[in-house]
Amino acid sequence: NPGRFIFVDHLVFNLELPKPDEEVIPGVLWGAMEAFPTPAYWAYQVYARRLHGERINYKLGATLKEEVGACLLGGHGIPSTVGLAAFEHVKAHGAFDAEPPCEQDLLEWLYEPIALDGRTVRYRFAKQKARYLAAALQRLTVDAAPTHSGRALRDWLLDIPGIGYKTASWIARNWLDADDVAILDIHILRAGLLGKFFESNLTVERHYLQLEEQS
């Protein structure tokens, strides 16, 4: 990982972590600092929070529609930089305006070359994500999402096609700064197994809520 700067008032701290391909523990790589939810990402967030002495704003969007869009377009094997670039790309087209776009419009936008760091990239899974995002934006336009707790928002989001426990929890934690839901993946599971606070017969895919209770 290259150095990443943390600014606190007039001071600048340079945080350097191991290279992305180095292991934290056997089988778990540090990953990139900007790639949620790698160990490097969390290490950076913890350091930044401690230096600032305040809670960190994890929100990716300015509205709940945007937050859902950013999280839906990222994750699941899509590099964080590409996911965020795709989010900004469809946002520029008006995807998160009051009137939700149709699936075909979203698909055409995601098929377009997307600008990223002076080059253009193609977005993977455009057809699938266009379908999911269209359904999500339609639901968010028609119904008011509950925001009194992270769990209530997560459970509401789970009814939207393409949003599972991990993505719904990610959205809820980002948007509400909620601590009543957990973001779990294979990296967290492995760490929990090594720390012996997760049961070895549980998997993220099949036992998310049980693992959450143990975390």
Buried (B, 14 or more C-beta within 10 A) or exposed (E): BEEBEBEEEEEEEEBEBBEBEEEBEEEBBBBBBBBBBBBBBBBBBEBBEEBEEEEEEEBBBEEBBBBBBBBBBBBBEBBBBBBBBBBBBBBEBEBBEEEBBEBEBBBBBBEBEBEBEEEEBEBBBBEBBBBBBBBBBBBBEEEEBEBEBBBBBBBBBEEBEBBBBBBBBBBBBBBBEBEBBBBBBEBBBBBBEEEEEBEEEBEBEEBBEBBBEEE
